[in-house]
Amino acid sequence: MMKKVIPLQPALSPKRARAPGFSGGVLADTFGRTMHDLRISVTDRCNFRCVYCMPREVFGASYKFLPHDAILTFEEIARLARIFVGLGVQKIRLTGGEPLVRRGVADLVRMLAELTVEITLTTNGSLLAKHAAALKAAGLDRVTVSLDSLDDATFRAMNDADFAVSRVLEGIEAAAAAGLNPVKINMVVKRGVNDHDIVAMAERWRGTGRIVRFIEFMDVGSTNGWRMDDVVPSAEVVERISARWPLEPADANYTGEVAERWRYVDGAGEIGVISSVTQAFCSTCTRMRLSTEGSLFTCLFAERGHDLKSLLRAGATDDELRNEIAAVWQRRADRYSEIRTEETARQRKVEMSYIGG
């Protein structure tokens, strides 16, 4: 089996910004990890009920989502994003829930596009055909689309909203036509549910310029019924595809990149695998997450966040917000995936639909 070496610690760049209120040097956490990615959840709502994220038995008709006045305004998001960029963030990803169910997301993209960072968005693709051109015109750089199967029956069962796979495919092509390239396609792989479609997904996107990424089923949140037996290790995914079309490891685009890259030996593009369960990448994690209502999370598997909305709405200055964010990062010691056990996997954790994937 081909194996890619993952660096134990990210290199620290001298170009990272210094934040007022801390003792100089590079802004790093307790393990020396610097800040690169900010993921912003713009809504906790979604029009899908994917079984691994928002199972319908929990997020049903009686579930109470956040009221509109509790969530951050676009102006508040843009202000915080500017401060994060000043602290070293180089990439912003808009997530949800499903970000495109929030009205006017292109307006937020336009505000964020004033910053000198990459702006991306993750979507289930259901509304992408309608909004792709406007998002590109507003300044969005790329999209990532979640698509868990090409088999329509399997896909409908997994999204639990009776949504056809053909409509997501239309969204992917609309995004590519609008110039939101390279379009990335994320497939969460669950053994016995959709792992039969791994090779078909690889085949569908080979040579198209689209990049499919296979994600190990993770114990995010506390409602998705995660079991280790349901996980298909990324090494197995690579083996299955490489048996058909040989693959070779490719270098990461930057330190802390989530997906391991593998390219086809015949030059037909690449795939990615995200191995949070079997090959933890905590040591290179450079991500923070801002929830829909303004809580800052330093790990996808966290139990609680740090309230920034109260500071915002109490009149905090940019310097005060910057100092608070810097202090949170400097105290950061998360490495959940490295210490995961069956017991920790059962602990109460924030739901992915609240802080974004």
C-alpha positions in Angstrom: 0.0 0.0 0.0 1.3 3.4 -0.9 1.8 5.7 2.1 2.1 9.4 2.2 4.3 10.9 4.9 2.5 13.7 6.9 4.7 16.3 8.6 4.5 16.2 12.4 4.3 19.9 12.8 3.6 22.8 10.5 6.3 25.1 9.5 5.9 28.6 11.0 6.0 31.4 8.6 7.7 34.7 9.6 5.1 36.6 7.6 2.3 35.7 10.1 0.7 38.8 11.6 1.4 39.8 15.2 -1.6 40.6 17.4 -1.6 43.4 19.9 -1.9 42.0 23.4 0.4 39.0 23.1 4.2 38.9 23.6 5.3 39.2 20.0 6.6 36.6 17.5 4.4 34.3 15.5 0.8 33.7 16.7 0.8 30.0 17.5 -1.1 27.6 19.7 0.3 25.3 22.4 1.6 22.9 19.8 3.1 25.5 17.5 0.2 25.4 15.0 -0.5 28.7 13.2 -3.8 30.0 11.9 -4.6 29.5 8.2 -8.3 28.6 7.6 -11.5 30.2 9.0 -14.7 28.3 8.5 -17.8 30.4 8.9 -21.3 28.8 9.4 -23.8 31.3 8.1 -26.9 29.2 9.0 -27.8 26.2 11.2 -30.6 25.2 8.8 -30.4 22.8 5.9 -32.9 21.4 3.3 -31.3 17.9 3.6 -31.4 15.5 6.5 -28.3 13.6 5.8 -28.0 10.6 8.2 -24.5 11.4 9.2 -25.1 15.1 9.9 -28.7 16.0 10.6 -30.7 12.8 11.1 -34.4 13.5 10.8 -35.3 11.8 14.1 -33.4 14.6 15.8 -33.7 17.5 13.4 -37.4 16.9 12.6 -40.4 19.3 12.3 -40.3 20.2 16.0 -36.6 21.0 16.1 -36.0 24.6 17.2 -33.4 26.4 15.0 -31.8 29.7 15.9 -34.0 32.7 15.5 -32.8 35.3 13.0 -31.8 37.9 15.6 -29.5 35.4 17.3 -27.3 34.8 14.3 -24.5 37.0 13.1 -25.4 39.7 10.5 -23.3 39.8 7.4 -21.7 43.0 8.6 -20.7 41.3 11.9 -19.3 38.4 10.0 -17.3 40.6 7.6 -15.9 42.6 10.6 -14.7 39.5 12.3 -13.3 38.0 9.1 -11.2 41.2 8.6 -9.7 40.7 12.1 -9.0 37.1 11.5 -7.2 37.9 8.3 -5.1 40.4 10.3 -4.1 37.5 12.5 -2.9 35.3 9.6 -6.0 33.7 8.1 -5.4 33.1 4.3 -8.6 31.1 3.4 -12.3 31.6 4.4 -14.9 28.9 3.8 -18.6 29.6 4.1 -20.5 26.6 5.4 -23.7 25.8 7.3 -26.1 23.9 7.6 -26.6 24.7 3.9 -25.2 28.2 3.3 -27.3 28.8 0.2 -30.6 28.6 2.2 -29.6 31.9 3.8 -30.9 34.8 1.8 -28.4 37.0 0.1 -25.2 35.0 0.7 -23.7 36.5 -2.5 -23.9 39.9 -0.6 -21.7 38.4 2.1 -19.3 37.0 -0.5 -19.0 40.5 -2.0 -18.0 41.9 1.4 -15.5 39.2 2.1 -14.0 39.5 -1.4 -12.5 42.8 -0.4 -10.1 40.9 1.8 -6.9 39.5 0.2 -7.7 35.8 0.9 -9.3 32.9 -0.9 -13.1 32.7 -0.5 -14.7 29.3 -0.8 -18.1 27.7 -0.1 -19.3 24.2 0.8 -22.8 23.3 -0.4 -25.0 20.3 -0.9 -25.5 21.5 -4.4 -29.3 21.7 -4.3 -29.4 25.4 -5.0 -26.1 25.8 -6.8 -27.4 25.9 -10.3 -29.5 28.9 -9.4 -26.7 30.8 -7.6 -23.4 29.8 -9.1 -23.1 32.7 -11.6 -24.0 35.3 -8.9 -21.6 33.8 -6.4 -18.8 34.0 -8.9 -19.7 37.6 -9.9 -19.6 38.5 -6.2 -16.0 37.3 -5.8 -16.3 33.6 -4.7 -13.2 31.7 -5.8 -14.3 28.0 -5.5 -17.0 25.7 -4.3 -17.0 22.2 -2.8 -20.1 20.1 -3.3 -21.2 17.3 -1.1 -22.3 14.2 -3.1 -22.4 10.9 -1.4 -23.4 8.6 -4.3 -24.1 8.6 -8.0 -26.8 6.0 -7.5 -30.0 7.9 -7.2 -31.7 5.5 -4.7 -28.7 5.5 -2.4 -28.3 9.3 -2.6 -32.0 9.9 -1.8 -31.7 7.6 1.2 -28.7 9.4 2.5 -30.0 12.9 2.1 -33.4 11.8 3.4 -35.1 14.6 1.5 -35.9 12.7 -1.7 -33.5 14.9 -3.6 -32.3 13.5 -7.0 -28.7 13.1 -7.7 -29.2 14.6 -11.2 -30.0 18.0 -9.7 -26.7 18.1 -7.8 -24.8 17.1 -11.0 -26.5 20.1 -12.6 -25.2 22.4 -9.8 -21.7 21.0 -10.2 -21.7 21.8 -14.0 -23.2 25.2 -13.4 -20.4 26.0 -10.9 -17.7 24.8 -13.3 -19.3 26.9 -16.2 -19.3 29.9 -13.9 -15.6 29.6 -13.3 -15.7 28.3 -9.7 -12.9 25.9 -10.4 -11.5 23.5 -9.6 -14.9 22.2 -8.3 -14.3 19.7 -5.4 -16.8 17.0 -4.7 -16.9 15.5 -1.2 -18.2 12.0 -0.6 -18.7 10.8 3.0 -18.1 7.0 2.8 -20.1 4.7 5.2 -19.5 1.0 5.0 -22.4 -1.0 3.7 -24.3 2.2 2.7 -22.4 3.8 -0.2 -18.9 2.3 -0.3 -20.0 0.3 -3.3 -19.9 3.6 -5.2 -16.2 4.6 -4.5 -14.8 3.4 -7.9 -17.8 4.8 -9.8 -17.3 8.2 -8.2 -13.6 8.1 -9.2 -14.5 7.1 -12.7 -17.2 9.8 -13.1 -14.8 12.7 -12.3 -11.5 11.3 -13.8 -10.2 13.7 -16.6 -12.9 16.3 -16.0 -10.9 18.8 -13.9 -13.2 18.1 -10.9 -11.6 16.7 -7.8 -13.5 14.1 -5.8 -12.5 13.7 -2.1 -13.4 10.7 0.0 -14.1 11.4 3.7 -14.0 8.8 6.5 -17.3 8.7 8.4 -16.6 10.7 11.5 -18.1 10.9 15.0 -19.0 14.6 14.6 -21.7 15.7 17.1 -23.6 13.3 19.2 -26.6 12.3 17.0 -25.3 10.4 14.0 -24.9 6.9 15.5 -21.2 6.7 14.7 -19.5 3.3 15.0 -16.0 2.4 14.1 -17.3 -0.6 12.1 -19.0 1.9 9.7 -15.7 3.6 8.8 -14.0 2.7 5.5 -10.3 3.7 6.0 -8.9 6.0 3.5 -6.1 3.5 2.8 -8.8 1.1 1.6 -10.3 3.8 -0.6 -7.0 4.4 -2.3 -6.4 0.7 -2.7 -9.7 0.2 -4.4 -9.2 3.0 -6.9 -5.5 2.3 -7.5 -6.4 -1.3 -8.4 -8.3 0.2 -11.4 -6.2 3.3 -12.2 -2.8 3.4 -10.4 -2.3 6.4 -8.1 0.7 8.1 -6.6 1.0 10.5 -3.7 1.1 14.2 -4.4 2.4 17.0 -2.2 0.0 19.1 -0.2 -0.9 22.5 -1.6 0.0 24.1 1.9 0.8 22.9 5.4 -2.3 21.9 7.2 -4.3 21.0 4.1 -7.2 18.7 5.1 -7.1 16.2 2.3 -4.2 14.0 1.3 -3.7 14.3 -2.5 -3.3 11.3 -4.8 -2.8 11.8 -8.5 -3.5 9.3 -11.3 -0.3 8.0 -12.9 -1.8 8.4 -16.3 -2.3 12.1 -15.8 -6.1 12.0 -15.5 -6.2 14.3 -12.5 -6.3 13.6 -8.8 -8.4 12.5 -5.9 -8.2 13.4 -2.2 -8.8 11.4 1.0 -9.7 12.9 4.4 -8.7 10.5 7.2 -9.7 12.1 10.4 -10.4 8.7 12.0 -7.5 6.4 10.9 -4.7 8.9 10.1 -5.3 11.9 12.4 -3.9 15.2 11.2 -4.3 17.2 14.4 -0.6 18.0 14.4 -1.0 20.1 11.3 -4.5 21.5 11.9 -4.7 25.2 11.2 -8.4 25.8 11.3 -10.9 27.7 13.4 -14.7 27.7 13.1 -17.1 30.5 13.7 -20.6 29.3 14.5 -23.9 30.8 13.2 -24.4 32.7 16.4 -20.8 33.9 16.8 -19.1 31.3 18.9 -15.5 30.5 18.0 -14.6 26.8 18.0 -11.0 25.5 17.8 -11.9 22.0 16.9 -14.6 20.2 14.9 -15.1 17.8 17.8 -15.3 20.5 20.5 -17.9 20.5 23.3 -18.2 24.3 23.5 -17.0 27.5 21.9 -15.9 31.0 22.8 -18.6 33.7 22.6 -17.6 36.6 20.3 -21.1 37.8 19.5 -21.5 39.3 23.0 -18.3 41.2 22.6 -19.3 42.5 19.2 -22.7 43.6 20.4 -21.4 45.1 23.6 -19.3 47.6 21.5 -15.8 45.9 21.7 -13.2 47.6 19.6 -11.3 45.8 16.8 -8.2 45.6 19.1 -10.3 44.0 21.9 -11.7 41.4 19.5 -8.3 40.8 18.1 -6.8 40.2 21.5 -9.6 37.9 22.5 -9.2 35.8 19.3 -5.4 35.7 19.7 -5.8 34.5 23.3 -8.1 31.7 22.3 -5.7 30.5 19.7 -2.7 30.7 22.0 -4.5 28.5 24.5 -5.6 26.0 21.9 -4.5 22.4 22.7 -7.1 20.4 20.7 -6.0 17.0 19.3 -9.2 15.0 19.5 -8.6 12.7 16.6 -5.2 11.7 17.9 -6.7 10.6 21.3 -10.0 9.3 20.0 -11.3 6.1 21.8 -14.7 4.5 21.8 -15.3 6.3 25.1 -14.4 9.8 23.8 -16.4 9.2 20.7 -19.5 8.9 22.9 -18.9 12.3 24.6 -21.3 15.1 23.9 -20.0 17.3 21.1 -21.3 20.2 19.1 -23.2 19.2 16.0 -21.6 19.8 12.6 -24.7 21.6 11.3 -24.0 24.3 13.9 -20.3 25.0 13.2 -19.9 23.7 9.7 -17.8 20.8 8.4 
